Amino acid sequence: MTHLTLPSDENRRLSFYLAMEEFAARRLRLEDDVFFLWQVEPTVIFGRNQVIENEVNLDYCRQHNIQFYRRKSGGGCVYADRSNVMMSYITPSDEVVKTFDRYMQLVVSMLTALGLPATSTQNNDVLIGGRKVSGNAFYHLPGYSIVHGTLLFDTDMQHMLSAITPPQTKLDKHGVQSVRQRITLLKEHTDLTIGEFKRFAVSHLCDSEYRLSDKDVAAVEEQEREYLNPQFIFGNSTPSTP
């Protein structure tokens, strides 16, 4: 599998990495599977068919400088920040079930290689010791399939819960405790730092590298404009004034 990398370590918005997935599928047309890891500042990402007001606490996000973007895959609303890791997998395949199975096996094998009791579910989640550590979603482009997901290394639990909860729902300490009983964090199972974990994941899963050129990055930025379009983000909803 090929590790896709950027020419610089510049921090990017989540929308850039979604565009980078598309660029890899539409423009690179590599015959090998492609994989890359990324991190973002506090951000909410919601599914293509979701109504933003029903899924994202817009007031909370604006008050706490949390960005929000729509993705083209289905699935639910998730929170990401620089304390967790996002994964992208692009493969030249039209077969949804086989693609998901292949991807889930890769993630589980990588965690198992660390000595962790990782398993996968039919809901496209990865578990450690029966508790969720990763959620994943899929979408298809002509001739290519893309799977992307979260991997909880650590996270701001209050932001994660509040940013994706409608304003009328009040969270208390019992709500936080309930969620913590269902999820787990990688930092609870390994002594690796997040940087060491990322290097291990790449070395375990990839055997080659493709570095994007400055010209490639410019093309990704052009593709990113679609994800930044308010019409795409809000759909039929009317953006409200912060």
Buried (B, 14 or more C-beta within 10 A) or exposed (E): BBBBBBEEEEEBBBBBBBBBBBBBBBEBEBEBBBBBBBBBBBBBBBBBEBEBBEBBBBEBBBEBEBBBBBBBBEBEBBBBBBBBBBBBBBBBBEEEEEBBEBBBEBBBEBBBEBEBEBBBEEEBBBBBEEBBBBBBBBBBBEEBBBBBBBBBBBBBBEBBBBBBBEEEEEBEEEBBEEBEEEBBBBBEBBEBEBEEBBEBBBEBBBEEEBEBEEEBBEBBBEBBEBBBEEEBBBBEBEEEEE
